[in-house]
Amino acid sequence: MARAFLMEHRRGLTVAGLRFDQGDLFGRSSRAENRVGRRSAVMWRLARNPTQYITSIINYILPIPDPFLFSIDLINLCFRVLSTIAVCAASANAFEWTWPKVSDEPIYPPNGYNMPTKGPVDNSTYEYIVVGSGPGGSPLAARLALAGHSVLLIDAGEDHGTDRQVQVPALHPYASEYNPIRWDFFVDHYADEEQAKRDSKMSYLTPSGEYYSGLNPPEGSVRKGVLYPRTGALGGCAQHNALTMILPTENDWNNIATLTGDDSWMAKNMRKYFERLERNRYVPSSFVGHGFSGWLETRVTPVLLIAEDLKVLSLVTAAATAMGKGLIGGLLHTVTGLAEILTLDINNPTKSRDSAELIYQIPLSMDGDYVRSSPRDFVLQVAGATNSDGSKKYKLDVALNTLVTKVNFDTSNTKPKATGVDYLFGQSLYRADPRAGTDDGGEAGTFHASREVIVSGGAFNTPQILKLSGVGPAQELHSHGIPVVKDLPGVGGNMQDRYEVGVVGKAPSEFSLLKKCKFLNGTDPCYDNWKNNVGALKGGYTTNGIAFGFLHHSSVSESDPDLFLGGVPAYFNGYFPGYSVHATQDLSIWTWLTLKAHSRNNAGTVNLTSSNPRDTPKIVFRSLGEGVGGDKDLQAVYEGVQHGIKAFKDLIPLDGKFDRVWPPPEMTSEEDLKQFIKDEAWGHHASCTAPIGADDDPMAVLDSEFRVRGVDGLRVVDASIFPKIPGMYIALPIYMVSEKAAEVIINSAASS
């Protein structure tokens, strides 16, 4: 019955005296009804007075005598009509979505061991304190402990590494919105507020306490920004990411070597760190350039899964045709033919790898059972290791639910030296956690470092911690009453990201690969298959969804490919509260994803909003048109979007054709599509906010050995360190940087 939908909201459509909001009609409790709306590019807003117009049409076509006698079938019928009308009448970017601030979600027991949270031992001393347990901090802490040093690894979150939302590759969108680990940052893509508000993903906090995403927020709503999911948990964002493991180009490393004069950054010298960390499970152990005994396991999606779904086969072929590759023939008839195309190794060490334009299967960080593999596993392995007598083997301690508030310095000498950190202990203290309260709290304390403090908080939190500690632009620190330890104007600047845009199409029937998948909505046969079967029999949950992709040079690229073009069986138009549910509501949807690598813009900033360490910073990317190289980056993304559009047009309908629904199908001109890209592009690889640089660069924050300039005993190891954003996906470059930093620090300690 429709009673489940009758919740009071500020905006919605009026039917027979009732107000229906999209959150009611398309919410978590109404999956079947939801799919109807998805078929028409998700609730297109009708011209000027959508509520009045829709109401009149419903009442004309199907008068409703008693609103409380609605049946599910009646609602479906109404929205089929509405969907058809809406597609024809809607303007661009007409998307709306309402979602609770802290959503209800199923609670499942963990599938294994999660590290318990214990209160920290105040005033403890370690040789090294690592702040942040993400892709930069965790491998570094484990390596330092293996080398015999005492190490404290600190994270503001808990450990939920064996929870199913985290473990299952296909559930990674749900991991990013999983209440126990999610950190919701809200960012601005543009400093120009009017341009920023053109993004249909712009989110507002409504007077009722919900999030509204769209172009027409309810009266009295407070603008928050565009959702940028991060993670507060052991393992950091490696616990929610899409598991994609693609090496950067050789030039990404060589440029750092040239900038700093440090040849250890040359690509030929960096490859060993990849080999050290990888435990490869998809190529023979005789292959050169891979590692087979490291802590990060890598696999690819079983080819059989792709071959068994005719829709996916059609899309592979269409994409190849759009890219100018002829793949008809064996591809469409045999697994072997498909394997010949998709078993090319995107991480191979050949010179042609950075120039060839081929189709690849995408390596994913998952183990032999298709369970997420991450640096969290490395930390648990080292921290839990014991000697034969049961005593702790390595001096690695982990402090969870511990929010670092600042780095402490001894300023008695000419050059300040980091001596430890202050912290607050407690759950959900940082206000990116949607469960955090408005009152300050937490148990305060201090940890001491006899050698060094290493900050690994990521591109947002590392500059925040440095600034709260008195290291950053003096003027900004003064404005918040923070004593200046070292004036470093580059802290929090130079922020970079990739640009992403999805081209979405809809087929008349669902993908067979996902037909029984419920995505955490009740009994889920796909989860049961994933948990209980082996190999390809585990089914659709063995993949992150991006089964294959291309590296491509746009017309404005430099020497390296600047576009990654991949496909995913989900509706992916960016991030907004509740996006994970929206993405998987309709199992007949496919998105061609364009990712613009090597973006030219470095005008983004991370600035303090207060001196309170619980508050989130103000994050502004100054994207296309506001930063450097906007026209060229826009052209590249436009070309990628055109490839996605062409791939749908060129599709051989082995199992039904795909109709484009996003960008709106009436958008065909270059001008309209470029404006759409400016309005809707997003990113999720923020980086470069504490960059390595040349000795004579006043904006350089670090030297080539990760040391913060102007102080002793302080380093940064995370996504912040890059002078330019590397590669296509950022997790693997950060892992390599972490391994390099560990080697540098261990060697430094041995020589001191």
C-alpha positions in Angstrom: 0.0 0.0 0.0 1.0 3.6 -0.6 0.9 4.4 3.1 4.6 3.6 3.3 5.3 6.6 1.1 3.2 9.2 2.9 5.9 11.0 4.8 5.8 14.8 5.2 8.3 16.7 3.1 8.7 20.2 2.1 8.7 19.6 -1.7 7.1 17.0 -3.9 4.3 16.3 -6.3 0.7 16.7 -5.1 -1.7 13.9 -6.0 -5.3 14.0 -4.7 -4.3 16.3 -1.9 -1.2 14.4 -0.8 2.4 15.6 -1.2 4.8 13.0 -2.5 8.6 13.7 -2.3 11.1 11.8 -4.3 12.6 10.5 -1.1 9.2 8.9 -0.3 8.5 7.5 -3.8 12.1 6.5 -4.6 13.5 5.8 -1.2 15.1 2.7 0.2 11.7 1.1 1.1 10.4 1.3 -2.4 12.9 -0.4 -4.7 10.3 -1.8 -7.2 8.6 1.6 -7.6 11.9 3.3 -7.8 12.9 1.5 -10.9 10.1 3.1 -12.9 11.4 6.5 -12.2 15.0 5.5 -13.1 13.9 4.6 -16.5 13.4 8.2 -17.4 16.7 9.7 -16.3 15.6 10.0 -12.6 12.8 12.4 -11.9 13.2 15.0 -14.6 11.8 18.3 -13.4 9.1 19.7 -15.7 9.4 23.2 -17.0 8.1 25.9 -14.6 5.4 24.4 -12.4 6.1 20.7 -12.2 3.8 20.0 -9.3 0.8 21.6 -10.8 1.4 20.1 -14.2 2.0 16.5 -13.0 -1.0 16.7 -10.7 -3.3 17.8 -13.5 -2.1 15.0 -15.8 -2.6 12.3 -13.2 -6.0 13.5 -12.3 -7.0 13.7 -16.0 -5.7 10.2 -16.9 -6.6 8.4 -13.7 -8.8 10.1 -11.1 -8.1 8.9 -7.6 -11.1 8.8 -5.2 -9.3 7.7 -2.1 -5.6 8.5 -1.7 -5.1 5.8 1.0 -6.3 3.1 -1.3 -3.3 3.5 -3.7 -1.8 0.2 -4.6 1.8 -0.4 -5.7 0.6 -1.2 -9.2 -1.3 2.1 -9.4 1.8 4.0 -8.3 3.8 2.2 -10.9 1.3 3.0 -13.6 1.2 6.7 -12.6 5.0 7.0 -12.7 5.3 5.2 -16.1 3.1 8.0 -17.5 5.0 10.7 -15.6 8.3 9.3 -16.7 7.4 9.4 -20.3 6.2 13.0 -20.1 9.1 14.1 -18.0 11.8 12.9 -20.4 10.2 15.0 -23.1 9.6 18.2 -21.1 12.6 18.3 -18.8 15.4 20.7 -19.0 19.1 19.8 -18.4 20.4 18.8 -15.0 16.9 18.2 -13.7 17.6 15.8 -11.0 16.3 15.7 -7.4 16.9 13.4 -4.5 16.1 13.5 -0.8 17.9 11.4 1.8 18.1 11.1 5.6 21.2 12.6 7.2 21.9 9.3 9.0 20.1 6.6 7.0 18.7 3.4 8.3 20.6 0.5 7.0 20.7 -3.3 7.7 23.0 -4.5 10.4 24.9 -7.7 9.8 27.5 -9.5 11.9 31.1 -9.2 10.7 32.5 -12.0 8.7 35.7 -12.1 10.7 37.9 -10.3 13.2 37.6 -6.5 13.6 40.2 -4.9 15.9 38.5 -3.8 19.1 38.7 -0.1 20.2 40.6 0.3 23.4 41.3 3.6 25.3 44.8 4.9 24.5 47.5 5.0 27.1 48.1 8.7 27.7 51.6 10.0 27.7 53.0 6.9 25.9 56.2 7.4 23.9 57.0 5.8 20.6 59.8 6.3 18.1 57.3 7.1 15.4 53.8 8.3 15.5 51.8 7.9 12.2 48.6 10.0 12.1 46.1 8.4 9.7 45.8 4.7 8.8 44.9 5.1 5.1 46.9 4.1 2.0 49.8 6.3 3.1 49.9 5.7 6.8 49.1 2.0 7.2 51.8 0.4 5.0 54.4 2.9 6.4 53.5 2.0 10.0 53.7 -1.7 9.3 57.1 -1.4 7.5 58.6 0.7 10.3 57.5 -1.9 12.9 58.9 -4.8 10.8 62.2 -2.9 10.8 62.2 -3.0 14.6 60.9 0.4 15.5 58.2 1.2 18.0 55.3 2.7 16.1 51.9 4.1 17.1 49.3 4.2 14.3 46.4 6.6 15.0 43.0 6.8 13.4 39.9 8.7 14.3 37.6 5.8 13.3 37.1 2.2 14.2 37.8 -1.1 12.4 35.0 -2.5 10.3 37.2 -4.4 7.8 35.2 -7.6 7.9 31.8 -6.1 7.6 30.2 -7.2 4.3 29.7 -3.7 3.0 33.5 -3.4 3.1 34.5 -6.9 2.1 32.3 -7.4 -1.0 33.8 -5.7 -4.1 30.5 -4.9 -5.7 29.2 -3.2 -2.6 31.9 -0.5 -2.6 29.4 2.3 -3.1 27.6 1.1 0.0 30.8 1.1 1.9 31.3 4.8 1.2 27.9 5.5 2.8 28.2 2.9 5.5 27.4 4.7 8.8 30.1 3.2 11.0 32.9 4.4 8.7 31.6 7.2 6.4 33.0 10.7 6.5 30.9 13.1 4.5 32.8 16.1 3.3 30.8 18.7 1.3 32.9 20.6 -1.2 32.5 23.3 -3.8 33.6 22.7 -7.3 33.6 26.4 -8.0 34.2 29.6 -6.1 31.5 31.2 -8.1 28.4 30.3 -6.1 26.0 30.7 -9.1 28.0 28.2 -11.2 28.4 25.9 -8.2 24.6 25.8 -7.7 24.1 24.6 -11.3 25.3 21.2 -10.3 22.3 18.9 -9.7 24.3 17.1 -7.1 24.5 20.2 -4.9 23.2 19.2 -1.5 21.3 21.1 1.1 20.3 20.4 4.7 16.5 21.0 4.9 14.6 22.3 7.8 13.4 18.8 8.5 17.0 17.6 8.9 17.2 15.7 5.6 19.6 16.1 2.7 18.1 17.5 -0.5 20.2 17.2 -3.7 19.0 19.2 -6.8 18.4 22.6 -8.2 15.3 23.7 -6.2 15.9 23.2 -2.4 13.0 23.6 0.0 12.7 27.1 1.5 14.9 27.5 4.6 17.5 24.9 3.5 21.2 25.4 4.1 23.6 24.8 1.3 26.2 22.2 2.2 28.0 21.5 -1.1 28.7 18.5 -3.2 29.3 15.2 -1.3 32.9 14.0 -1.3 32.9 10.6 0.4 35.9 9.8 2.7 36.4 7.2 5.3 37.1 7.3 9.0 38.2 3.8 9.8 41.3 1.6 10.0 42.6 1.4 6.4 41.1 4.8 5.5 39.7 5.2 2.1 41.1 1.9 1.0 38.1 0.5 2.9 35.6 2.1 0.6 37.3 2.7 -2.7 36.5 0.9 -6.0 39.6 -1.4 -5.6 41.1 -0.2 -8.9 44.8 -0.8 -9.1 46.3 1.0 -12.1 50.0 2.1 -12.2 50.7 5.8 -13.1 52.7 6.5 -16.1 56.5 6.7 -16.0 56.4 10.4 -16.5 54.4 10.8 -13.3 57.5 9.6 -11.4 60.1 11.1 -13.7 58.7 14.5 -13.3 59.2 14.4 -9.5 62.8 13.4 -10.1 63.3 16.3 -12.5 61.6 18.7 -10.1 63.7 17.8 -7.1 66.9 16.5 -8.6 66.4 13.2 -6.7 66.8 10.3 -9.1 65.3 7.8 -6.6 62.0 9.1 -7.9 62.7 7.9 -11.5 60.2 5.4 -12.8 62.8 2.7 -13.2 63.6 3.1 -9.4 59.9 3.3 -8.3 58.8 0.0 -9.9 60.4 -2.0 -7.1 58.0 -0.6 -4.6 55.1 -1.9 -6.7 56.7 -5.3 -6.9 57.3 -5.2 -3.1 53.7 -4.5 -2.2 51.8 -6.6 -4.8 50.7 -10.2 -4.4 49.5 -10.8 -7.9 46.9 -13.5 -8.7 46.1 -12.9 -12.3 49.4 -13.4 -14.2 51.9 -16.3 -14.0 54.7 -15.8 -11.4 57.2 -15.8 -14.3 56.0 -12.4 -15.4 58.5 -9.6 -15.0 57.5 -6.4 -13.3 54.9 -7.8 -10.8 55.2 -8.9 -7.2 53.9 -12.2 -5.9 54.6 -12.1 -2.2 53.5 -8.6 -1.0 50.7 -7.6 1.3 48.2 -6.3 -1.4 46.5 -9.0 -3.4 45.4 -8.2 -6.9 43.0 -10.1 -9.2 40.7 -9.4 -12.2 37.0 -10.0 -12.7 36.5 -13.6 -14.0 36.2 -13.4 -17.8 33.4 -16.0 -17.7 31.2 -13.6 -15.9 31.6 -11.1 -18.8 31.2 -13.7 -21.5 27.9 -15.0 -20.0 26.1 -11.7 -20.1 25.2 -10.8 -23.7 24.6 -7.1 -22.7 28.2 -6.8 -21.5 29.5 -8.5 -24.6 27.5 -6.0 -26.7 28.9 -3.1 -24.7 32.5 -4.3 -25.0 32.1 -4.5 -28.8 30.4 -1.2 -29.0 33.1 0.5 -27.0 35.8 -1.0 -29.1 34.1 0.2 -32.3 33.7 3.7 -30.8 37.5 3.6 -30.1 38.2 2.5 -33.7 39.0 -1.1 -32.7 37.5 -4.0 -34.7 36.6 -6.8 -32.2 33.8 -8.6 -34.0 34.3 -12.3 -34.5 35.6 -14.6 -31.9 34.8 -12.1 -29.2 31.1 -12.6 -29.6 31.1 -16.4 -29.6 33.7 -17.7 -27.2 35.2 -17.1 -23.9 38.6 -17.6 -25.5 37.9 -14.8 -28.0 36.9 -12.5 -25.2 39.9 -13.5 -23.2 42.2 -12.6 -26.0 41.0 -9.0 -25.8 40.7 -8.7 -22.1 43.7 -10.5 -20.7 46.1 -7.7 -21.7 47.9 -6.4 -18.6 47.4 -2.7 -17.9 50.2 -2.8 -15.4 52.8 -4.4 -17.6 56.3 -2.8 -17.6 56.7 -2.4 -21.3 57.5 1.0 -22.8 54.4 0.9 -25.1 52.1 0.7 -22.0 52.0 4.5 -21.7 51.2 5.0 -25.4 49.1 2.1 -26.6 45.3 2.4 -26.7 43.9 -1.0 -25.9 41.1 -2.6 -24.0 42.1 -4.0 -20.6 40.6 -5.9 -17.8 41.1 -3.8 -14.6 43.2 -5.2 -11.8 41.4 -5.0 -8.4 42.6 -5.2 -4.9 41.0 -8.4 -3.8 42.2 -11.7 -2.5 41.8 -15.3 -3.8 38.2 -15.4 -2.4 37.3 -12.1 -4.0 37.4 -10.2 -0.7 38.7 -6.7 -0.6 42.4 -6.5 0.1 43.8 -3.4 1.7 46.6 -2.1 3.9 44.4 -2.7 6.9 45.2 -6.4 6.5 48.9 -5.6 6.5 48.5 -3.7 9.8 46.6 -6.5 11.5 49.1 -9.0 10.3 52.0 -7.1 11.8 50.3 -5.8 14.9 48.9 -9.3 15.7 52.1 -11.2 15.1 53.5 -13.1 18.1 56.6 -14.9 19.2 56.7 -18.6 20.0 56.0 -17.7 23.7 52.9 -15.7 22.7 54.5 -12.3 23.3 54.0 -9.4 20.8 56.5 -9.7 18.0 56.5 -6.2 16.7 56.1 -2.9 18.4 53.1 -1.7 16.5 50.1 -0.3 18.5 46.9 1.0 16.9 44.9 3.8 18.6 41.3 3.9 17.2 38.6 6.5 17.8 41.5 8.9 18.4 41.3 12.3 16.8 44.6 14.1 16.5 44.1 17.8 17.3 47.6 19.0 16.6 51.3 18.2 16.4 53.4 19.5 19.3 56.8 21.2 18.8 59.9 22.0 20.8 60.6 25.6 19.8 63.5 26.1 22.1 66.0 25.8 19.3 66.3 27.8 16.0 64.5 25.0 14.1 61.3 23.7 15.7 61.1 19.9 16.2 58.0 17.8 16.3 57.8 16.0 19.6 54.4 14.3 19.6 50.6 14.9 19.2 47.6 16.0 21.2 44.4 14.0 20.8 40.8 13.5 21.8 39.5 10.0 22.4 35.9 9.1 21.6 33.5 7.9 18.9 32.4 10.1 16.1 34.3 13.2 17.2 35.1 14.6 13.8 32.1 16.4 12.2 32.5 14.8 8.8 31.0 11.8 10.6 27.2 12.3 10.2 26.7 10.9 13.7 28.9 13.6 15.3 27.2 16.0 17.6 27.5 19.8 17.9 28.9 19.7 21.4 32.6 19.4 21.9 33.8 16.4 23.8 36.3 13.6 23.9 39.0 12.6 26.4 42.1 14.7 25.9 45.6 13.4 26.0 49.1 13.4 24.5 51.4 11.0 22.8 55.2 11.5 22.5 57.5 10.7 19.6 61.2 10.2 20.2 62.1 10.3 16.5 59.4 11.6 14.2 55.7 12.3 13.6 54.4 11.4 10.2 51.1 12.9 9.1 49.0 10.7 6.7 45.6 12.2 7.0 44.9 12.6 3.3 44.5 15.6 1.0 41.9 17.3 3.3 42.9 16.4 6.8 46.7 16.6 6.4 46.7 20.4 5.6 44.1 20.8 8.4 46.3 19.1 10.9 49.4 21.0 9.8 47.6 24.3 10.1 46.1 23.5 13.5 49.7 22.8 14.5 51.0 26.2 13.4 52.5 25.1 10.1 50.9 26.8 7.1 50.2 30.3 5.7 50.8 32.7 8.5 48.0 35.1 7.5 45.4 32.2 7.7 46.8 31.0 11.0 46.7 34.5 12.5 43.0 34.8 11.5 42.1 31.8 13.6 44.3 32.7 16.6 46.8 29.9 15.9 50.5 30.6 16.9 52.7 30.3 13.9 55.4 27.6 14.2 56.5 27.8 10.5 55.1 30.0 7.8 54.5 27.7 4.8 52.2 29.3 2.3 51.9 26.1 0.2 50.0 24.1 2.9 46.4 23.6 1.7 47.0 25.0 -1.8 47.8 23.3 -5.1 44.8 21.0 -4.7 44.1 18.9 -7.7 41.6 16.3 -8.8 40.4 14.4 -11.9 37.2 15.2 -13.7 34.6 12.5 -14.2 31.4 12.4 -16.2 29.0 9.5 -16.8 27.0 8.7 -20.0 24.1 6.6 -18.8 22.0 4.3 -20.9 19.0 2.0 -20.2 18.2 -1.4 -21.7 14.7 -2.9 -21.8 15.8 -5.7 -19.4 18.2 -6.3 -16.6 21.8 -7.5 -16.8 21.8 -11.3 -16.3 25.0 -10.8 -14.2 23.0 -8.9 -11.6 19.5 -10.3 -12.0 19.1 -11.7 -8.5 21.2 -9.0 -6.7 19.4 -7.1 -3.9 22.3 -4.9 -2.8 21.6 -5.2 1.0 17.9 -5.0 0.5 16.6 -8.1 2.2 17.7 -11.7 1.4 20.4 -11.4 -1.2 21.1 -14.5 -3.4 24.1 -12.7 -4.9 25.7 -12.2 -1.5 25.1 -15.9 -0.7 26.8 -16.9 -3.9 29.7 -14.6 -3.2 30.2 -16.0 0.3 29.6 -19.7 -0.4 30.9 -20.5 -3.9 34.2 -20.3 -5.6 35.6 -18.6 -8.7 33.2 -17.4 -11.3 30.4 -19.2 -9.5 30.6 -16.5 -6.9 28.8 -14.3 -9.4 28.4 -10.6 -9.9 29.7 -9.5 -6.5 33.2 -10.6 -7.4 33.8 -7.3 -9.3 33.7 -3.6 -8.6 31.6 -3.3 -11.7 34.3 -1.8 -13.9 35.0 -5.0 -15.7 37.1 -3.4 -18.5 38.4 0.0 -19.6 40.6 1.9 -22.1 43.5 4.3 -21.8 43.1 7.0 -24.5 44.7 10.1 -25.7 42.4 13.1 -26.3 43.2 15.6 -29.0 44.7 17.9 -26.3 46.7 15.3 -24.4 50.4 15.7 -24.0 52.7 12.6 -24.2 50.7 10.3 -22.0 47.1 9.1 -22.2 44.8 11.6 -20.4 41.5 9.7 -20.5 40.3 6.5 -18.9 37.1 5.2 -20.4 35.3 2.4 -18.5 31.9 0.9 -18.1 29.9 -0.1 -15.1 26.4 -1.7 -14.8 25.0 1.1 -12.5 23.7 4.6 -12.7 26.7 6.7 -11.8 26.2 10.5 -12.2 28.4 11.4 -9.2 28.1 11.7 -5.5 25.2 12.9 -3.3 23.7 11.6 -0.1 22.1 8.3 -1.0 23.9 7.9 -4.3 24.8 4.3 -3.5 21.1 3.3 -3.4 20.3 5.4 -6.5 23.1 3.8 -8.4 21.8 0.2 -8.0 18.1 0.7 -8.1 17.7 -0.2 -11.8 19.7 -3.3 -12.9 19.1 -2.5 -16.6 21.4 0.6 -16.5 24.9 1.0 -17.8 27.2 4.0 -17.4 30.1 4.8 -19.6 32.5 6.6 -17.3 35.0 9.2 -18.6 37.8 10.0 -16.2 40.1 12.9 -17.1 43.7 12.2 -15.9 46.5 14.7 -15.7 44.2 17.6 -15.2 45.9 20.9 -15.5 44.1 22.8 -12.7 45.9 23.3 -9.4 43.9 26.1 -8.0 42.0 24.1 -5.3 42.3 25.0 -1.7 41.7 23.5 1.8 41.3 26.3 4.4 40.4 26.2 8.0 36.9 27.2 9.0 37.9 27.5 12.7 40.6 26.5 15.1 38.4 23.6 16.4 39.9 20.3 15.3 36.4 18.7 15.2 35.2 21.1 12.4 35.7 20.2 8.7 37.7 22.6 6.5 36.4 24.7 3.6 37.2 22.8 0.4 37.0 24.6 -3.0 38.4 23.0 -6.2 37.9 25.9 -8.6 37.2 23.5 -11.4 36.8 24.0 -15.2 37.1 27.7 -16.1 38.3 28.9 -12.7 41.7 27.2 -12.7 44.5 26.7 -15.1 44.0 24.8 -18.4 40.2 24.7 -18.1 39.5 24.9 -21.9 41.8 21.9 -22.7 40.6 19.8 -19.8 37.0 20.5 -20.9 37.8 19.5 -24.5 39.3 16.3 -23.3 36.3 15.4 -21.1 33.9 16.3 -24.0 35.7 13.9 -26.3 35.4 11.2 -23.7 31.7 11.8 -23.3 31.4 11.6 -27.1 33.0 8.2 -27.0 30.4 7.1 -24.5 27.5 8.4 -26.6 28.9 6.8 -29.7 29.4 3.5 -27.9 25.6 3.3 -27.2 24.8 4.3 -30.8 27.2 1.6 -32.2 26.0 -1.2 -30.0 25.0 -4.4 -31.7 21.9 -5.3 -29.7 22.6 -8.9 -28.7 20.2 -8.5 -25.8 18.4 -5.2 -26.4 19.6 -1.8 -27.3 20.4 1.0 -24.8 18.7 4.3 -24.8 20.7 7.2 -23.5 19.2 8.9 -20.5 22.1 11.0 -19.1 23.2 13.5 -20.3 19.6 14.3 -21.5 19.2 12.8 -25.0 18.1 16.1 -26.4 21.5 17.5 -25.7 23.5 17.0 -28.9 25.4 20.2 -29.6 29.0 20.7 -28.4 28.0 23.9 -26.6 25.3 22.2 -24.6 27.4 19.1 -23.8 30.3 21.2 -22.6 28.0 23.3 -20.4 26.6 20.0 -19.0 30.2 18.8 -18.3 31.0 22.1 -16.5 27.8 21.8 -14.4 28.0 18.1 -13.6 31.6 16.9 -13.6 32.9 15.5 -10.3 36.1 13.9 -8.8 37.2 11.7 -6.0 41.0 11.7 -6.1 41.8 14.9 -4.3 45.6 15.3 -3.9 48.6 17.6 -3.9 47.8 19.8 -0.9 51.2 19.5 0.8 53.4 19.0 -2.3 57.0 18.0 -2.7 58.9 20.7 -4.6 62.2 22.2 -5.5 64.3 23.9 -2.8 63.8 27.3 -4.4 60.0 27.0 -4.6 58.4 29.0 -1.8 55.1 27.0 -2.3 56.9 23.6 -1.8 55.8 22.1 1.5 58.1 19.0 1.4 61.5 18.0 0.2 62.0 14.8 -1.8 62.3 12.7 1.4 58.8 13.8 2.6 60.2 16.2 5.3 58.2 19.3 6.1 60.4 22.3 5.3 61.5 24.5 8.1 60.9 22.0 10.9 62.5 18.8 12.1 60.9 15.5 13.0 57.9 15.9 10.8 57.0 14.3 7.5 53.9 13.8 5.3 53.1 10.6 3.5 49.8 10.4 1.6 48.0 11.8 -1.4 49.0 15.3 -0.4 52.7 14.9 -1.4 52.3 14.9 -5.2 53.2 18.1 -7.0 50.9 16.9 -9.8 48.1 14.4 -9.7 49.5 11.0 -10.9 48.0 8.4 -13.2 44.4 7.4 -13.6 43.6 6.1 -10.1 45.4 7.3 -7.0 45.4 4.4 -4.5 48.3 2.4 -6.1 50.6 5.5 -6.4 50.0 6.2 -2.7 50.9 2.7 -1.8 54.1 3.0 -3.7 54.9 6.3 -2.0 54.2 4.7 1.4 56.7 1.9 0.6 59.3 4.5 -0.6 58.8 6.6 2.5 59.3 3.6 4.8 62.6 2.8 3.1 63.7 6.5 3.3 62.9 6.7 7.0 64.4 3.3 7.9 67.6 4.3 6.2 67.6 7.7 7.8 67.3 6.1 11.3 70.0 3.6 10.6 72.5 6.4 9.7 71.6 8.7 12.6 
